[in-house]
Amino acid sequence: MNLQYALDHLAILNLYAAYAHAVDANDGDAYADCYTADGWTDISSFRAARELARTGQLSFVDVHGVIRGRDNLRKAGTLVQLHHLIGNVLVRRIEGDRATCSAYFIVFAPDDGRVEHYGRYESELVRCEDMLRAARFCADQFQSGR
């Protein structure tokens, strides 16, 4: 392991933390900044998101449960009123300006702290503007508290 690998690993941990803080603070700009210019996120495993997208209530999510484009990511970053906890970040591979990672998440309701859902993120990150950002961020929900 060399110094650049260690620095990249720290940057990946920071990116996951920045993602959680941005979405929990409803900061759409900070949330969109976690992604590359052409980055996207797949939330299709969330039953409620799929249904809301299908009925047109989430206009920024396509019918497959994917959010593409900075404007749509910005909108998505202002949507939820939840608290994310991300852990067990596994950096599977770092090669040049690309990294592949996984992490587990638990999402809590802000009012009483009940578990809303939990699952795993699978991500492909790309270095741009001297930062690692998400090119692909897929959320796989394991269970719903509702």
LUMTILO-123760 format. One record per residue (C-alpha): residue number from 1; z negated, y, x. Coordinates in steps of 0.1 Angstrom, whole numbers. Layout:
<nodes>
@i = NUM; pz = Z; py = Y; px = X
...
</nodes>
This chain:
<nodes>
@i = 1; pz = 0; py = 0; px = 0
@i = 2; pz = 9; py = 34; px = 14
@i = 3; pz = -3; py = 69; px = 6
@i = 4; pz = 26; py = 77; px = -18
@i = 5; pz = 19; py = 46; px = -38
@i = 6; pz = -18; py = 56; px = -41
@i = 7; pz = -8; py = 92; px = -51
@i = 8; pz = 17; py = 78; px = -77
@i = 9; pz = -10; py = 55; px = -91
@i = 10; pz = -34; py = 85; px = -95
@i = 11; pz = -6; py = 105; px = -112
@i = 12; pz = 0; py = 76; px = -136
@i = 13; pz = -37; py = 75; px = -146
@i = 14; pz = -36; py = 113; px = -151
@i = 15; pz = -5; py = 111; px = -172
@i = 16; pz = -21; py = 86; px = -196
@i = 17; pz = -52; py = 109; px = -198
@i = 18; pz = -30; py = 140; px = -204
@i = 19; pz = -12; py = 122; px = -232
@i = 20; pz = -45; py = 113; px = -249
@i = 21; pz = -59; py = 148; px = -245
@i = 22; pz = -27; py = 165; px = -257
@i = 23; pz = -23; py = 144; px = -289
@i = 24; pz = -60; py = 146; px = -297
@i = 25; pz = -60; py = 184; px = -293
@i = 26; pz = -28; py = 186; px = -314
@i = 27; pz = -11; py = 204; px = -285
@i = 28; pz = 25; py = 196; px = -291
@i = 29; pz = 37; py = 214; px = -260
@i = 30; pz = 14; py = 195; px = -237
@i = 31; pz = 23; py = 162; px = -255
@i = 32; pz = 60; py = 169; px = -251
@i = 33; pz = 54; py = 177; px = -214
@i = 34; pz = 43; py = 141; px = -209
@i = 35; pz = 79; py = 130; px = -214
@i = 36; pz = 111; py = 134; px = -196
@i = 37; pz = 138; py = 157; px = -212
@i = 38; pz = 154; py = 126; px = -227
@i = 39; pz = 122; py = 106; px = -231
@i = 40; pz = 112; py = 88; px = -263
@i = 41; pz = 83; py = 70; px = -279
@i = 42; pz = 84; py = 40; px = -302
@i = 43; pz = 57; py = 39; px = -329
@i = 44; pz = 74; py = 13; px = -351
@i = 45; pz = 45; py = -10; px = -349
@i = 46; pz = 24; py = 14; px = -369
@i = 47; pz = 30; py = 4; px = -405
@i = 48; pz = 20; py = 38; px = -419
@i = 49; pz = 44; py = 57; px = -396
@i = 50; pz = 73; py = 34; px = -406
@i = 51; pz = 67; py = 39; px = -442
@i = 52; pz = 63; py = 77; px = -439
@i = 53; pz = 95; py = 79; px = -418
@i = 54; pz = 114; py = 57; px = -443
@i = 55; pz = 104; py = 80; px = -472
@i = 56; pz = 113; py = 111; px = -452
@i = 57; pz = 78; py = 124; px = -448
@i = 58; pz = 80; py = 122; px = -410
@i = 59; pz = 114; py = 139; px = -405
@i = 60; pz = 110; py = 137; px = -367
@i = 61; pz = 108; py = 99; px = -367
@i = 62; pz = 140; py = 79; px = -371
@i = 63; pz = 141; py = 50; px = -395
@i = 64; pz = 134; py = 26; px = -366
@i = 65; pz = 101; py = 43; px = -358
@i = 66; pz = 114; py = 61; px = -327
@i = 67; pz = 107; py = 97; px = -318
@i = 68; pz = 134; py = 112; px = -296
@i = 69; pz = 139; py = 147; px = -282
@i = 70; pz = 115; py = 174; px = -270
@i = 71; pz = 114; py = 192; px = -304
@i = 72; pz = 105; py = 160; px = -323
@i = 73; pz = 79; py = 150; px = -296
@i = 74; pz = 64; py = 185; px = -300
@i = 75; pz = 61; py = 180; px = -337
@i = 76; pz = 46; py = 145; px = -333
@i = 77; pz = 20; py = 159; px = -309
@i = 78; pz = 5; py = 181; px = -337
@i = 79; pz = 3; py = 154; px = -363
@i = 80; pz = -28; py = 132; px = -358
@i = 81; pz = -64; py = 140; px = -362
@i = 82; pz = -78; py = 111; px = -341
@i = 83; pz = -94; py = 104; px = -308
@i = 84; pz = -76; py = 81; px = -283
@i = 85; pz = -93; py = 61; px = -256
@i = 86; pz = -69; py = 46; px = -230
@i = 87; pz = -80; py = 20; px = -205
@i = 88; pz = -71; py = -10; px = -184
@i = 89; pz = -40; py = 8; px = -170
@i = 90; pz = -19; py = -16; px = -151
@i = 91; pz = 8; py = -3; px = -128
@i = 92; pz = 32; py = -32; px = -128
@i = 93; pz = 58; py = -16; px = -104
@i = 94; pz = 65; py = 15; px = -85
@i = 95; pz = 99; py = 18; px = -69
@i = 96; pz = 112; py = 51; px = -57
@i = 97; pz = 110; py = 76; px = -86
@i = 98; pz = 103; py = 50; px = -113
@i = 99; pz = 72; py = 31; px = -125
@i = 100; pz = 65; py = 5; px = -151
@i = 101; pz = 30; py = 5; px = -166
@i = 102; pz = 8; py = -10; px = -194
@i = 103; pz = -24; py = 2; px = -209
@i = 104; pz = -47; py = -7; px = -238
@i = 105; pz = -57; py = 19; px = -264
@i = 106; pz = -83; py = 23; px = -291
@i = 107; pz = -80; py = 51; px = -316
@i = 108; pz = -110; py = 64; px = -334
@i = 109; pz = -114; py = 84; px = -366
@i = 110; pz = -129; py = 119; px = -358
@i = 111; pz = -152; py = 119; px = -388
@i = 112; pz = -172; py = 87; px = -384
@i = 113; pz = -159; py = 71; px = -353
@i = 114; pz = -145; py = 40; px = -370
@i = 115; pz = -117; py = 22; px = -352
@i = 116; pz = -84; py = 33; px = -368
@i = 117; pz = -62; py = 10; px = -347
@i = 118; pz = -59; py = -5; px = -313
@i = 119; pz = -31; py = -20; px = -291
@i = 120; pz = -11; py = -17; px = -260
@i = 121; pz = 12; py = 9; px = -245
@i = 122; pz = 42; py = -2; px = -225
@i = 123; pz = 57; py = 26; px = -205
@i = 124; pz = 86; py = 34; px = -181
@i = 125; pz = 79; py = 65; px = -161
@i = 126; pz = 103; py = 86; px = -141
@i = 127; pz = 96; py = 113; px = -115
@i = 128; pz = 111; py = 147; px = -124
@i = 129; pz = 100; py = 181; px = -112
@i = 130; pz = 76; py = 163; px = -88
@i = 131; pz = 57; py = 147; px = -116
@i = 132; pz = 58; py = 113; px = -133
@i = 133; pz = 67; py = 116; px = -169
@i = 134; pz = 74; py = 90; px = -197
@i = 135; pz = 110; py = 81; px = -202
@i = 136; pz = 99; py = 53; px = -226
@i = 137; pz = 65; py = 50; px = -242
@i = 138; pz = 61; py = 21; px = -267
@i = 139; pz = 30; py = 16; px = -287
@i = 140; pz = 22; py = -19; px = -300
@i = 141; pz = -5; py = -19; px = -326
@i = 142; pz = -26; py = -50; px = -327
@i = 143; pz = -48; py = -42; px = -357
@i = 144; pz = -55; py = -15; px = -383
@i = 145; pz = -89; py = -4; px = -394
@i = 146; pz = -75; py = 6; px = -428
</nodes>
